[in-house]
Every structure is written in C-alpha cells, then in structure tokens.
Amino acid sequence: MTQFNVNCTLPDGVYTFVSAPNVRGTMEIVWGCLSILIICTWSVVHPNVPCQLAARTWREKTRRSILRLWWKIIIFVWNVLAPEWTLGKAWSDYRSVSGAAAGYADMSQIDKVPWTRTHSYFAHMGGFAIKFGNAVSDFGPASVDVEKGNALPDQTAVAPQDKKEPNAEEESFQEIAKKFARQRKRYTEVLEDTSSTSYGQPGWARDAKNLATATTVLNMQDFGYFSSDSEKAIFKTSYEAWWHNVRALEQDIWVVDANQLLLARQMGIIASLPNIHEDDLDDRNKGESFVKIVAILQILWFVVQLISRLASQLPTTQLEIMTFAFAICSALTYYLLLDKPKDCQYSIEIPAARYATPAEMARIALAAPVTFGWTRTTLWIPNNALHYDKDRSSTGSDHVVSAAALSLTVFGAIHCIAWNFAFPSEKEALLWHISSILTAAITPLGLLLAPVFALIFLWRDKAEKSKKFLAVQKWVTNFFILLNVIYIGLVLAARIFVTIEVLRSLAFSPPGIFLETGAQGMPHAS
C-alpha cells in the first residue's frame, strides 16, 4: 500500500486566526461519510414498545437492557442494508395513521379527550393496552353511534349459522383452514402467560373468558363473524396472521394498534379513549432535540460540501455519492416519522368496560397488523408489524412495497451521478453503470409487467377448478416465483458490488479528490 503524507507550513509567529489546510485525507473522507451513515440510520430507529417484563434482580435488569438494545441494533443494521424498505415502512405507517385520523377525530369529540397523530403512532407502537380485570362485565351491546354518541345494539355478535349444505364460500373457508392446519406445527405458540423468563416476570396472565372466546373463534366453520366482503377478502389472504393475532387476545391484556383501539372503542369494549395529553407522550419520547439538531447540521454540511464539489467540478468519491443516497432516503423517512415517539419503554393501560363477543374478537384480530419475515409470537406488537390503511382494502405491505420500489429507483438514479468518476478499471466502471441502471430501472420495468401478470393470475383463478389448466397454473406460479427470485438476486448483487466498489475506489482516487471546498469551515464532525 502506497501512502502520501501532507506537510503544511506552520505559522512563523502568533496569529489571531489560522485557517484549516485546503486538503483532506482518505480517513477524513471515510469518517465523514461514516458519521453521516450512522446518524442517518440510527436517527430513524423507532422501536415499538418492548415486552413489559418486571426485572427483579440486577441480572434480569442487565439482560432486559441488553435485549432491548439488541433489537435497536437489529433495526439499525436493517436500515443500513435496506434503507428503501425502512422508508417504505415509514410511508406505510404514515398512511395508516392518516387513514385513522377521521375516525379518531369523531370519537375524541364524543369522549372529550385530546387525540393527535402522535397518539395514533403511539398506539401503533403498542403503547396502549386494554386491561381486563375482575370488574369487567360480560358480553353486552355497546357499539357507539358516532354522530350522537349513543350506544347501539351489538350487530357483530351474531354467531355463525347452523351448518347445512356447504356453499362455495364455506368450502373456500374450509380450504384455507385445512391448508393452515397442515402448516401450523411450524409456528411458535404465543408466549405462555405464567412463565418467568431470565429477563423478568411477565406482567400479564391468561384470562379464562378471553381464552374461551378465542377458542370459539378459532373453531369457527365459516365467514359468519365477518360482515363485509372486504373483511372476508382480508381474512382469505391473511389467515395465518389472523390466527396469531387471535392467540394474542387470550391474555388479560390486549396490546392493540390504532386501528384495533378505534374498533374496540366503537364496539364499546372500552368506555372511552384514553385521556392522555400529547405532552405526556412527549415526556416518554427519547428523541432528544439536541441530537436531532446535531444530525441536521451534519447532514447539511455533507450536502453543501458535495454540491460545492460538483459545482466546482472537483472530483468526488463514489463513497460520498452512496452516502448522499442514504441521506436522501433517511431524510424522507425522518420527515414521515416526525410525529412518532422514539424509544418509549412502557405502555399505558386502558380498563376494559366489558368482554368481547366471539364476533368482535374475530374482527379485532382481523384489524391487527400483519408481519413480514417472522410471525408474531407474543401479545406485544413486533417491530416488523405492518398496519392496515383507512379502508382496510389492503395491508401495509402494499404501501411498503410501492414506497420501497420508488425509493429504490431514486437510490439507483443517485448512483448514476458517479457515471464518469474515476474507477480502478474499465470493467469496474462498466459494472457500476450496470448496477446503477439496474437498481433504477428494475422497478419501473416490474410495473410495466404488473398488468400482464394481473391478467395471467385472473385467468388462472377463474380456471382453478379445471384439471385441464392445472399444469399451466403450476407453470405460471413457478415462473412468477422465479422472476421474484431473479429480481431480488439482481438487486442484492448490485448492492453488494456497489458497497465493495465504493471502498475499493478510495485506493485509486485522483489527486483532485483531496482538495477541500469552502464547506470545510461549517460545523461538522469528521
């Protein structure tokens, strides 16, 4: 490895002000970019409210603290590896909170309690828990007339009809249930209520009435608990998540998101929305203003010096371009999460007014978030939860995919800025061009193919009962899976190459890379 040492002339006397040298070293570039990457990815870490465990000894407190820190690190690493997915989830949460705003505005006026977007975000994080105790009454009609605030007869407590000849809808339900029953042994049961862990004592217990209701719900034989076609459609596509969400309602505490909380209030399971002022939620917020200001100043310095270099036609490193792409994604994510509390540790309990009927429990479980990756195994809302939007016509995963796809295009387009930069070899320059174009263009290409596949799957669904088309159906399904594997593989390969190349190119930087700009005088850390 070759090395060049810069020697600057020292002042020959005492001077009031000495300016910084107009050069920068390799490590200054590395540390400057690294500080931006850490700030951008860590500042958007907003973990959900963790599992409430009462630590009794210092060992349990230490283990609990390590566990909570571990989850933050996992989210941080995920933000580094896939910033576009972090932006997609932020957009999904934003849409879900916005969709619930009208319902909460009406209900908060009836209950005469304050409610803001911060409250809804806090609920999505698992910040509100419905507590069932000895004073809770049994099932009863308590749905709310939103316009007048009066109780309505319970229209959701209708049990499924007596079984007769199974129709097509019932056969569809039974087919879904049988398919999941074959796979259910692979899934972990909900955390036992009475078990003491090495992290502390759980603050909940299994409730006999909720357990009996959940058992009834899980043994239903048709769609009788669901009153709308949209609910039935969601049930068909999210049966596995629904099953786990029902199991989470067996305890004497229900940790619900904003959609579930609003539905529980409309049903009358809780007598009122919680009377919590936004200042009380801000007091739980660990997002310090000083840290935010430092992060903004650091990112502002980086953007100014990068624009200054490009405007002055000074060469720039590929590492700085990649860092700029991360900064753009993180800035958009941060904007979407402005109203979301950060690092809240404890939930707020809301006393239940009565127990839910089987139909109500089935619907509340259906309104619960779904998950991507690992399934829900506790009553607490996991960090990979995706919440429904306003009309519940689709899960949050649709918004995640659409926003992530758009940000992936922007991410790749920004890398095209380095099109004419200096590379160690012509082959590496060509691979950079291919990776940038691939990342930017693969999503629009997929959108062009989407209508074609929609027609294919529509035809496939209509022909699913015909043996004549079984082979074609299987071929179409396998081809679609293959395309998804190729898509993920190409994006992953491009990301790995870019990550390696930005570091390798530093060793082949032209001399102009080390010239400083006027932005060096701005406050920053490097």
HELIX and SHEET records of a PDB file:
HELIX    1   1 THR A   26  SER A   43  1                                  18    
HELIX    2   2 TRP A   58  LEU A   81  1                                  24    
HELIX    3   3 PRO A   83  ASP A  111  1                                  29    
HELIX    4   4 ARG A  117  HIS A  124  1                                   8    
HELIX    5   5 ALA A  168  GLN A  183  1                                  16    
HELIX    6   6 ARG A  184  ARG A  186  5                                   3    
HELIX    7   7 ALA A  208  LEU A  218  1                                  11    
HELIX    8   8 ASP A  229  THR A  237  1                                   9    
HELIX    9   9 TYR A  239  ARG A  247  1                                   9    
HELIX   10  10 ALA A  248  GLU A  250  5                                   3    
HELIX   11  11 ALA A  258  MET A  267  1                                  10    
HELIX   12  12 GLU A  278  ARG A  284  1                                   7    
HELIX   13  13 SER A  289  ALA A  311  1                                  23    
HELIX   14  14 GLN A  318  LEU A  336  1                                  19    
HELIX   15  15 PRO A  358  ALA A  367  1                                  10    
HELIX   16  16 GLY A  396  HIS A  415  1                                  20    
HELIX   17  17 CYS A  416  ASN A  420  5                                   5    
HELIX   18  18 GLU A  426  LYS A  462  1                                  37    
HELIX   19  19 LYS A  467  PHE A  469  5                                   3    
HELIX   20  20 LEU A  470  ARG A  504  1                                  35    
HELIX   21  21 SER A  505  PHE A  508  5                                   4    
HELIX   22  22 PRO A  511  PHE A  514  5                                   4    
HELIX   23  23 GLY A  518  GLY A  521  5                                   4    
SHEET    1   A 2 LEU A  53  ALA A  54  0                                        
SHEET    2   A 2 GLN A 201  PRO A 202 -1                                        
SHEET    1   B 3 ILE A 253  VAL A 256  0                                        
SHEET    2   B 3 PHE A 128  LYS A 131 -1                                        
SHEET    3   B 3 ILE A 348  PRO A 351  1                                        
SHEET    1   C 2 SER A 143  VAL A 144  0                                        
SHEET    2   C 2 ALA A 151  LEU A 152 -1                                        
SHEET    1   D 2 VAL A 370  THR A 371  0                                        
SHEET    2   D 2 ALA A 385  LEU A 386 -1                                        
END                                                                             
